[in-house]
């Protein structure tokens, strides 16, 4: 049997009642249902300063950035729920990605990103569900070496899409979101099996 897929789940919103945080939990459930181990990281808890080259040169990586990079290195997959702010993805998420791209001594360039497998979801009160932000996030991640799976889910009118327990009321939407998580786990398992066969 192939190794248990390990997936890191990130939400681009730090708001306590975030719609995307609810969506991320559902995607993570889908990954866990097919045997993945999912770790969720709260970007607010990392307390990342805005990226500043002078700060990096003077003090090195902030502790939160080092923690994020360590988590990313330990996990083969990423699940990202990204809100759309003014037609793009959030500054919080972009800042985290920027810090994680910064090399530590002895690291290969973009080691946290190259050949990682990512699944993307979004929720928005708007009619497009955050789709415009996902397109830009996909472009960025692909450009730094991430294998972004083609299937993604954007939930429109999301302010009315969840019940009191944080679950989607539309079963088809819920299944589609769980499927994103499941596909990341399945892809990782197949990738691991293929690498083992070659090795």
C-alpha positions as CSV (number, residue, x, y, z in Angstrom):
1,X,0.0,0.0,0.0
2,X,1.3,3.5,-0.9
3,X,2.1,6.0,1.8
4,X,-0.6,8.0,3.5
5,X,-1.0,11.3,1.5
6,X,-0.3,14.3,3.6
7,X,-2.1,17.5,2.7
8,X,-1.7,21.0,4.1
9,X,-4.9,23.1,4.2
10,X,-4.7,26.9,3.9
11,X,-7.4,29.5,4.0
12,X,-6.7,32.9,2.4
13,X,-9.1,34.6,4.9
14,X,-8.3,35.2,8.5
15,X,-11.8,36.2,9.5
16,X,-13.3,33.9,12.2
17,X,-16.6,33.4,10.4
18,X,-15.0,33.1,7.0
19,X,-17.0,31.4,4.3
20,X,-13.8,30.1,2.8
21,X,-12.8,28.6,6.2
22,X,-16.0,26.6,6.2
23,X,-15.4,25.6,2.6
24,X,-11.9,24.4,3.4
25,X,-13.2,22.1,6.1
26,X,-15.5,20.4,3.6
27,X,-12.7,20.0,1.1
28,X,-10.5,18.6,3.9
29,X,-13.3,16.1,4.8
30,X,-13.2,14.8,1.2
31,X,-9.4,14.2,1.5
32,X,-9.7,12.5,4.8
33,X,-12.6,10.3,3.5
34,X,-10.1,8.7,1.1
35,X,-7.4,8.2,3.7
36,X,-5.4,11.4,3.6
37,X,-3.9,13.1,6.6
38,X,-4.9,16.8,6.6
39,X,-3.2,19.5,8.6
40,X,-4.8,22.9,8.7
41,X,-2.7,26.0,9.3
42,X,-4.2,29.4,10.4
43,X,-2.3,32.2,8.6
44,X,-3.3,34.6,11.3
45,X,-1.5,32.6,13.9
46,X,1.7,32.7,11.9
47,X,1.8,36.5,12.4
48,X,3.7,37.1,9.1
49,X,4.8,40.7,8.5
50,X,4.4,42.1,5.1
51,X,7.3,40.8,3.0
52,X,10.2,43.2,3.2
53,X,13.6,42.4,1.7
54,X,15.4,44.7,4.2
55,X,13.7,42.8,7.1
56,X,14.7,39.5,5.6
57,X,18.3,40.6,5.1
58,X,18.5,42.0,8.6
59,X,16.7,39.3,10.6
60,X,16.3,36.3,8.2
61,X,13.0,34.5,7.9
62,X,10.3,35.4,10.6
63,X,9.4,32.5,12.9
64,X,6.0,32.2,11.2
65,X,7.5,31.9,7.8
66,X,9.9,29.2,8.9
67,X,7.0,27.4,10.5
68,X,5.0,27.6,7.2
69,X,7.9,26.4,5.1
70,X,8.5,23.5,7.5
71,X,4.8,22.5,7.2
72,X,4.9,22.8,3.4
73,X,8.0,20.6,3.2
74,X,6.3,17.9,5.3
75,X,3.3,17.8,3.1
76,X,3.0,16.7,-0.5
77,X,-0.3,18.3,-1.2
78,X,-2.1,21.7,-0.7
79,X,-5.7,22.5,-0.3
80,X,-6.4,26.2,-0.6
81,X,-9.6,28.0,-0.1
82,X,-9.2,31.6,-1.4
83,X,-11.6,34.5,-1.0
84,X,-11.8,37.1,-3.8
85,X,-10.9,40.6,-2.8
86,X,-11.4,43.2,-5.6
87,X,-11.1,40.6,-8.4
88,X,-8.0,38.9,-7.1
89,X,-7.0,36.6,-4.2
90,X,-6.2,38.0,-0.8
91,X,-3.0,39.9,0.3
92,X,-2.8,37.5,3.3
93,X,-2.4,34.5,1.0
94,X,-0.1,36.3,-1.4
95,X,2.1,37.4,1.5
96,X,2.3,33.9,2.9
97,X,3.3,32.5,-0.5
98,X,5.9,35.3,-0.9
99,X,7.6,34.4,2.4
100,X,7.5,30.7,1.6
101,X,9.3,31.3,-1.7
102,X,12.3,32.8,0.1
103,X,15.1,30.3,0.3
104,X,16.7,29.2,3.6
105,X,20.3,28.1,3.7
106,X,20.8,24.7,2.0
107,X,17.3,24.8,0.4
108,X,16.8,24.4,-3.3
109,X,14.9,27.3,-5.1
110,X,11.1,27.1,-4.5
111,X,11.6,23.8,-2.6
112,X,8.3,24.3,-0.8
113,X,6.4,24.5,-4.0
114,X,8.0,22.4,-6.8
115,X,6.0,19.2,-7.5
116,X,3.4,19.9,-4.8
117,X,-0.1,19.0,-5.8
118,X,-2.8,21.6,-5.1
119,X,-6.6,21.7,-5.2
120,X,-8.4,25.1,-5.2
121,X,-11.8,26.1,-3.9
122,X,-13.5,29.5,-3.3
123,X,-16.6,31.0,-1.8
124,X,-18.0,34.5,-2.4
125,X,-21.2,36.3,-1.9
126,X,-20.8,37.4,-5.5
127,X,-22.2,35.8,-8.6
128,X,-18.9,34.2,-9.7
129,X,-18.0,32.6,-6.4
130,X,-14.5,34.0,-6.3
131,X,-13.6,32.5,-9.7
132,X,-11.5,35.5,-10.8
133,X,-9.3,35.1,-7.8
134,X,-8.8,31.4,-8.4
135,X,-7.7,32.0,-12.0
136,X,-4.9,34.3,-10.8
137,X,-4.0,32.0,-7.9
138,X,-3.7,29.1,-10.3
139,X,-1.4,31.1,-12.6
140,X,0.9,32.1,-9.7
141,X,1.1,28.5,-8.2
142,X,1.7,27.0,-11.6
143,X,4.5,29.5,-12.3
144,X,6.4,28.4,-9.1
145,X,6.2,24.7,-9.8
146,X,3.0,23.5,-8.2
147,X,0.9,20.9,-10.0
148,X,-2.6,22.6,-9.8
149,X,-5.3,20.0,-10.5
150,X,-7.7,21.2,-13.2
151,X,-10.9,20.7,-11.1
152,X,-11.8,23.6,-8.9
153,X,-15.0,24.8,-7.2
154,X,-16.2,28.3,-6.8
155,X,-19.4,28.7,-4.7
156,X,-21.5,31.8,-5.6
157,X,-23.9,33.6,-3.3
158,X,-22.0,31.8,-0.5
159,X,-23.5,34.1,2.2
160,X,-26.6,32.0,1.9
161,X,-25.0,28.6,1.0
162,X,-24.1,27.3,4.4
163,X,-26.3,25.9,7.2
164,X,-25.7,26.7,10.9
165,X,-23.2,23.8,11.2
166,X,-21.0,25.2,8.4
167,X,-22.1,22.7,5.8
168,X,-23.2,23.5,2.3
169,X,-27.0,23.1,1.9
170,X,-26.7,22.1,-1.7
171,X,-25.6,18.4,-1.7
172,X,-24.2,18.7,-5.3
173,X,-22.0,21.6,-4.2
174,X,-20.9,19.8,-1.1
175,X,-19.9,16.7,-3.1
176,X,-18.0,18.8,-5.7
177,X,-16.0,20.4,-2.9
178,X,-15.3,17.1,-1.2
179,X,-14.2,15.7,-4.5
180,X,-11.5,18.4,-4.8
181,X,-9.9,17.2,-1.6
182,X,-10.3,13.6,-2.6
183,X,-8.6,14.2,-5.9
184,X,-5.6,15.8,-4.3
185,X,-5.2,12.8,-2.0
186,X,-5.7,10.3,-4.9
187,X,-3.2,12.1,-7.1
188,X,-0.7,12.1,-4.4
189,X,-1.1,8.4,-3.7
190,X,-0.7,7.6,-7.4
191,X,2.3,9.9,-7.7
192,X,3.9,8.1,-4.7
193,X,3.2,4.7,-6.1
194,X,4.7,5.7,-9.5
195,X,7.9,7.1,-7.8
196,X,8.2,3.9,-5.8
197,X,7.9,1.8,-8.9
198,X,10.6,3.8,-10.7
199,X,12.8,3.7,-7.6
